[in-house]
Amino acid sequence: MLNPKSLVVALCIMALGAPAALAQSVTGDEIANAGACPVSADGTQRLVCACAAGGAAGSVWGSGPYTGDSNTCTAARHAGVIDVQGGVIVVTPAGRNADYPSSSANGVTTQGWGSWDRSFNVARAQVAAAATPETTAATDALPTFSQVEMANAPVCTSLATDAPDVGLCRCPAMPAVKSVWGSGPYTGDSDICTAALHAGAVDQAGGAVLVIKRDGQVAYEGGSANGVTTRNWGSYGRSFDVVMASSPATLAACSVLPGDADTLACTCPADDGTRRPVYGSGPYTADSDICSAARHAGALAREGGTVNVIRIGGLESYRATSTNTVETRAWGSYSSSIIFDRNQE
């Protein structure tokens, strides 16, 4: 900031005035690929990142939103999004604010500040629920495409009046966020790639999608998901849904257990030393990276292979351990857990 800030964040026992801890839907790949959070989020772009356990406290201004130069993970602690064990969070830009009030919550005291151009909010990352049975039934018979076809698909724009019932197109990496109305189906004049981001059909890496033409709706309700906020609209003559395009395959690559799946068979690559966030020591939190958890559990060989994941009930706490070259993190209460079929033997 232009003016110096000489005070540092004080830690205390008070718990007043912080916003309620929130969760935001993200894709499994976003959680699995989350890197370390920057010291300051800056407030210019959405981030999915990981706060380490026991990180040092830094300076924070505001009570949510926080100034763009506030310490990202300390702000997350203040908001109740993480505890001292860290975790994966979503950082969302919140624009300019005229005032940033101070408060004390969750062992963190923030400072007040006046007007500042950039700010951010924080939320705990939660994997978006998978499609409803109705949506799944409607898309079971969708065509599949080769990797070459998907790579060479035309860039998505908007739904043409003469569009086929199901069309293939491609969203570029880091697609610009444009106007979208509805939450699936979307109005026919909505931007397809922004709708795809909202639906979780692509992430910031882009990719091929299927655009499914739907009838017009009497009303379209907006909503927020995956870092995109869509708008409400009334009657419109045509609509579309958008889903990730797929190629014929045996089993999908593992990432994180989908929100409504109780079991999952998926594949993990050979061990290249990559370790992604895992919480617990078996059982693991259901948002843990499957391949890293399977290696920790001894359920996966170094050359990779198929993993069978089973959802079980949540625990009040999850402890951290280091086993099979995988170091896991501790976590508090979580709604559900995962184990691997060899854990039941």
C-alpha positions in Angstrom: 0.0 0.0 0.0 1.1 3.6 -0.4 1.0 4.4 3.3 3.2 2.3 5.6 1.6 -0.1 7.9 3.8 -0.6 10.9 1.6 -2.7 13.1 1.6 -6.5 13.1 -1.2 -9.0 13.6 -1.7 -9.9 17.2 -3.0 -13.3 18.1 -5.5 -13.5 20.9 -8.3 -15.8 22.3 -11.2 -13.5 21.4 -13.6 -14.6 18.7 -15.6 -11.5 17.5 -16.8 -10.1 14.3 -15.3 -12.4 11.6 -17.5 -13.6 8.8 -18.8 -17.2 9.1 -16.6 -19.8 7.6 -17.8 -20.5 4.0 -17.1 -23.3 1.5 -16.9 -22.8 -2.2 -17.3 -25.4 -4.9 -14.2 -26.3 -6.9 -13.2 -29.1 -9.2 -11.4 -32.1 -8.0 -8.4 -31.2 -10.2 -8.2 -27.7 -8.6 -7.9 -29.3 -5.1 -5.5 -32.0 -6.3 -3.3 -29.4 -8.1 -3.4 -26.6 -5.5 0.0 -25.0 -4.9 1.1 -23.1 -1.9 -0.8 -19.9 -1.3 1.0 -16.6 -2.0 1.9 -14.5 1.0 -0.6 -11.9 -0.3 -3.4 -12.8 -2.7 -3.4 -9.3 -4.2 -7.1 -9.5 -5.0 -6.7 -9.5 -8.7 -7.6 -13.2 -9.6 -9.3 -16.2 -8.2 -6.9 -18.7 -6.6 -7.2 -22.2 -5.2 -4.2 -22.8 -3.0 -3.0 -24.6 0.1 -2.1 -23.1 3.5 0.6 -25.1 5.3 0.1 -26.3 8.9 1.5 -24.0 11.6 2.3 -21.1 9.2 3.5 -17.9 10.8 0.9 -15.2 11.3 1.1 -12.2 9.0 -0.5 -8.8 8.8 -4.2 -8.6 7.8 -6.5 -5.5 7.3 -10.2 -5.9 7.3 -12.7 -8.5 8.3 -13.8 -10.0 5.0 -13.2 -8.7 2.5 -9.5 -8.2 3.3 -7.1 -5.7 1.6 -5.2 -7.2 -1.3 -1.9 -7.0 0.5 -3.2 -8.9 3.6 -1.5 -12.2 4.4 -3.6 -14.8 2.7 -3.4 -17.7 5.1 -3.7 -15.5 8.2 -6.9 -14.0 6.7 -8.2 -17.6 6.2 -7.5 -18.3 9.8 -9.4 -15.2 10.9 -12.3 -16.2 8.7 -12.5 -19.7 10.2 -11.8 -21.3 6.8 -8.8 -23.2 8.2 -7.2 -23.8 11.6 -3.6 -24.3 12.6 -3.4 -27.5 10.5 -3.9 -25.5 7.3 -5.9 -26.7 4.3 -7.0 -25.8 0.8 -8.8 -22.5 0.3 -10.4 -20.5 -2.5 -9.4 -16.8 -2.8 -11.9 -14.6 -4.6 -11.4 -11.0 -5.7 -13.7 -8.5 -4.1 -12.8 -5.2 -5.7 -12.5 -1.8 -4.1 -13.9 -1.1 -0.7 -14.2 2.3 1.1 -13.4 0.8 4.5 -11.9 -2.3 6.1 -12.9 -2.7 9.7 -10.8 -4.5 12.2 -12.0 -7.5 14.3 -10.9 -10.4 16.4 -11.9 -14.0 15.5 -10.5 -17.5 15.7 -7.4 -16.4 17.5 -6.5 -13.6 15.0 -6.9 -9.9 15.4 -7.0 -7.9 12.2 -6.4 -4.1 11.7 -8.6 -1.5 10.3 -7.9 0.5 7.1 -9.6 3.0 4.9 -10.2 2.9 1.1 -8.2 0.4 -0.9 -8.5 -0.6 -4.5 -8.2 -4.4 -4.3 -9.5 -6.9 -1.8 -10.3 -10.6 -1.5 -12.5 -13.0 0.4 -11.6 -16.6 1.4 -13.5 -19.8 1.6 -12.7 -23.5 2.2 -12.4 -25.5 -1.0 -15.1 -28.1 -1.4 -15.4 -30.5 -4.3 -18.6 -29.7 -6.2 -21.3 -32.3 -6.0 -21.5 -34.5 -9.0 -24.5 -34.3 -11.4 -27.9 -35.2 -10.1 -29.4 -38.6 -11.3 -31.7 -36.7 -13.6 -28.8 -34.9 -15.3 -26.8 -38.0 -15.5 -29.6 -40.0 -17.1 -30.0 -37.2 -19.7 -26.3 -37.3 -20.6 -25.5 -41.0 -20.4 -25.8 -41.4 -24.2 -23.6 -38.5 -25.2 -21.0 -39.1 -27.9 -17.3 -39.6 -27.1 -14.5 -38.2 -29.2 -10.8 -39.0 -29.8 -8.1 -36.8 -28.3 -7.3 -35.5 -31.7 -11.0 -34.5 -32.3 -11.2 -32.7 -29.0 -7.8 -30.9 -29.6 -9.0 -29.7 -33.0 -12.5 -28.7 -32.0 -13.6 -25.1 -32.9 -13.4 -22.5 -30.2 -16.7 -22.0 -28.4 -18.5 -18.8 -28.8 -22.3 -18.7 -28.3 -25.1 -21.1 -29.2 -26.0 -20.7 -32.9 -29.6 -20.8 -33.9 -28.9 -23.7 -36.1 -26.6 -25.5 -33.6 -26.9 -29.3 -33.5 -28.5 -31.0 -30.5 -25.1 -31.9 -29.2 -22.0 -29.9 -30.4 -18.3 -30.2 -29.6 -16.2 -27.1 -29.1 -13.1 -26.0 -27.2 -12.5 -23.4 -24.4 -9.1 -21.8 -24.3 -6.9 -21.7 -21.2 -7.7 -18.8 -18.9 -11.0 -18.1 -20.6 -12.3 -14.5 -20.1 -15.4 -14.3 -17.8 -18.3 -13.0 -19.8 -22.1 -12.7 -19.3 -24.1 -15.8 -18.4 -27.7 -16.1 -17.4 -29.0 -19.2 -15.5 -27.4 -22.0 -13.7 -27.9 -24.9 -16.1 -29.6 -24.8 -18.4 -28.3 -21.4 -19.4 -29.9 -18.9 -21.8 -29.0 -19.4 -25.4 -27.1 -16.1 -25.6 -24.9 -16.9 -22.6 -21.1 -17.3 -23.2 -20.4 -21.0 -23.5 -16.9 -21.0 -21.9 -18.0 -18.9 -18.9 -21.0 -21.3 -18.5 -18.6 -24.2 -18.7 -16.5 -22.7 -15.9 -19.6 -22.2 -13.8 -20.8 -25.8 -14.4 -17.3 -27.3 -13.6 -17.0 -28.6 -17.2 -13.6 -26.9 -17.5 -11.2 -25.2 -15.2 -8.7 -22.4 -16.0 -6.7 -24.8 -18.2 -9.6 -24.9 -20.6 -10.6 -28.0 -22.6 -13.2 -29.5 -24.9 -16.9 -29.4 -23.9 -20.2 -30.7 -25.2 -22.9 -28.1 -25.6 -26.3 -29.7 -25.3 -29.2 -27.7 -26.8 -32.3 -27.4 -24.6 -35.7 -25.9 -24.9 -36.4 -22.4 -23.7 -37.3 -21.8 -20.1 -39.8 -19.6 -18.4 -37.1 -18.3 -15.9 -33.4 -18.7 -15.3 -32.0 -18.5 -11.8 -28.4 -17.2 -11.4 -26.0 -18.6 -8.9 -22.3 -18.7 -7.9 -20.1 -21.8 -8.5 -16.5 -22.4 -9.3 -15.6 -18.7 -9.1 -18.3 -17.6 -11.6 -21.5 -15.7 -10.7 -24.3 -15.9 -13.2 -27.4 -13.7 -13.5 -31.2 -14.2 -13.3 -33.4 -13.8 -16.4 -37.0 -14.3 -17.3 -38.3 -16.2 -20.3 -36.0 -17.0 -23.1 -36.6 -19.1 -26.3 -33.6 -21.4 -26.2 -31.2 -22.9 -23.7 -28.1 -25.1 -23.4 -26.3 -27.3 -20.9 -22.6 -27.8 -21.0 -20.5 -30.8 -19.9 -16.9 -32.0 -20.2 -16.2 -33.8 -23.4 -14.7 -37.3 -23.0 -12.9 -39.9 -25.1 -13.6 -43.6 -24.9 -11.7 -44.9 -21.9 -11.6 -47.7 -19.4 -11.2 -45.9 -16.1 -10.9 -42.2 -15.4 -7.8 -40.7 -13.8 -8.1 -40.3 -10.0 -8.4 -36.9 -8.5 -10.9 -36.5 -5.6 -14.0 -38.6 -4.8 -17.0 -36.9 -6.5 -19.5 -35.4 -4.0 -22.3 -37.9 -4.5 -20.2 -41.1 -5.2 -20.0 -43.7 -2.5 -17.4 -45.8 -4.4 -15.0 -45.1 -7.3 -12.6 -47.1 -9.4 -10.0 -45.0 -11.0 -6.3 -45.1 -12.1 -3.2 -43.5 -10.7 0.0 -42.9 -12.7 3.4 -44.2 -11.8 5.0 -42.5 -8.8 6.9 -39.4 -10.0 7.4 -37.9 -6.5 4.4 -35.6 -6.8 2.5 -35.3 -3.5 -0.9 -33.5 -3.3 -2.9 -32.6 -0.1 -4.1 -35.5 2.0 -5.7 -35.1 5.4 -5.7 -38.0 7.9 -4.0 -41.3 8.2 -6.7 -43.8 7.1 -9.5 -43.0 7.0 -8.7 -39.8 5.1 -11.0 -36.8 4.5 -13.1 -37.2 1.4 -11.5 -34.2 -0.3 -8.0 -35.7 0.0 -6.1 -36.5 -3.2 -6.9 -40.1 -4.0 -3.5 -41.2 -5.4 -1.4 -39.6 -2.7 -3.7 -41.1 0.0 -3.5 -44.5 -1.7 0.3 -44.4 -1.7 0.2 -43.4 2.0 -2.1 -46.3 2.7 0.0 -48.8 0.8 -2.9 -49.5 -1.5 -0.9 -48.4 -4.6 2.4 -49.7 -6.1 5.1 -47.4 -7.3 4.2 -48.2 -10.9 0.6 -47.0 -10.4 -2.6 -48.8 -11.2 -6.2 -49.1 -10.4 -7.5 -47.9 -7.0 -10.9 -48.7 -5.5 -12.1 -45.9 -3.2 -14.9 -46.3 -0.6 -16.7 -43.5 1.2 -17.4 -44.0 4.9 -18.6 -41.7 7.7 -16.8 -38.6 8.8 -14.6 -38.3 11.8 -14.2 -35.6 14.5 -10.5 -35.3 13.8 -7.9 -36.6 11.4 -4.2 -37.1 12.4 -1.2 -36.4 10.4 1.5 -39.1 9.8 4.3 -39.9 7.3 4.2 -43.3 5.7 5.4 -44.7 2.3 7.1 -41.4 1.4 3.8 -39.5 1.8 3.3 -36.9 4.6 -0.3 -36.2 5.4 -1.9 -33.3 7.3 -4.1 -33.2 10.3 -7.7 -31.8 10.1 -10.6 -31.3 12.4 -14.2 -32.5 11.8 -15.2 -33.5 8.3 -18.5 -34.8 6.9 -17.2 -38.0 5.2 -14.0 -40.0 4.8 -12.4 -42.4 2.2 -10.7 -45.7 2.6 -9.3 -48.2 0.1 -10.6 -51.7 -0.3 -7.3 -53.2 1.1 -8.1 -51.3 4.3 -11.0 -53.6 4.8 -9.1 -56.8 4.4 
